[in-house]
Amino acid sequence: MSDEWLTSLITPEPQTGYQLAIKMSRMGVKYTQPSDEIRKKLRPGYADNADSLIASAQVIAVNFQTVAAANNYWRE
């Protein structure tokens, strides 16, 4: 993959930052397993698995922490 899609972690508002965190998470999976065919084949194995879905939410949360820190969302 050579297309550049992440040019900044700075976002205009937290909602946009959360959407960026989701995109970062999805792109992480895409970079890890670049085959669309294999990802589609694997999806049924985790789509109905609560543990897998919670793990996905955890990855998004970590990415949102990164975006939030870059944007100083939690100001004192």
N, C-alpha and C positions, 0 to 999 in steps of 0.2 A: 504494500500500500504506500503510495507516495503522495496522495492528495493531502494538502494541509487544510485542516478544518478548525484547529484550536489556535486562534491567534491571540486570545486574551482571556484571562479569568475575570476581568472586570465586567460587571453587568449593571444595568441601570436600576434594578430593584431585586429584592430577594426571590420573587417568583421566577424571574428570568434566570437567576442564579441556580435555582433548583432544577429548572429545565436543562441548564447546562450540565449540572451534575448527572442527570439521567443520561444525557447524550454522552458524557464522558464514560459512564458505566457501560453503555451499549457499545461504544467504540472499543472499549477495552476487550470485550468479548469478541468483537469482529477482528481485532488485531491478533488476538490469541488463537482464534479459529477462523481463518480467512475464507474457508469454503462455505458458501451459502447452503449448498446441498447437505453438508454434514450438520450445520447448525439447525437446519429444518428437521433433519432426521433425529437429532438429539432433543429437540424441544418437547415432544410428548413425555419424555422421561422426567422433566422438571416442571412442566406447566401446571401439573396438578399436585405437586409435592410442596407441602407447607414449609418444610425445612429449606428447600431450594428457594422458595419465594422470600422467606425471611432473610436468607443469605444475600439475595439480590438487593433487598431493601437496605441491608447493612452496607453494601458496597456503595449504593447511592448516598447513604448518610455520610460515609467517609469522604466521598467526593464533594458533597455539599459543604462539609466542614472546611475543605480546602478552598472552595469558592468563597465561602463566607469570610474566611480569614483574609483572603486577597481583597475583599471588598469592605472589610471592617464592619460587617453587619452587627457584631456584638460590641458596640461602643460602650465605654464606661460612662 
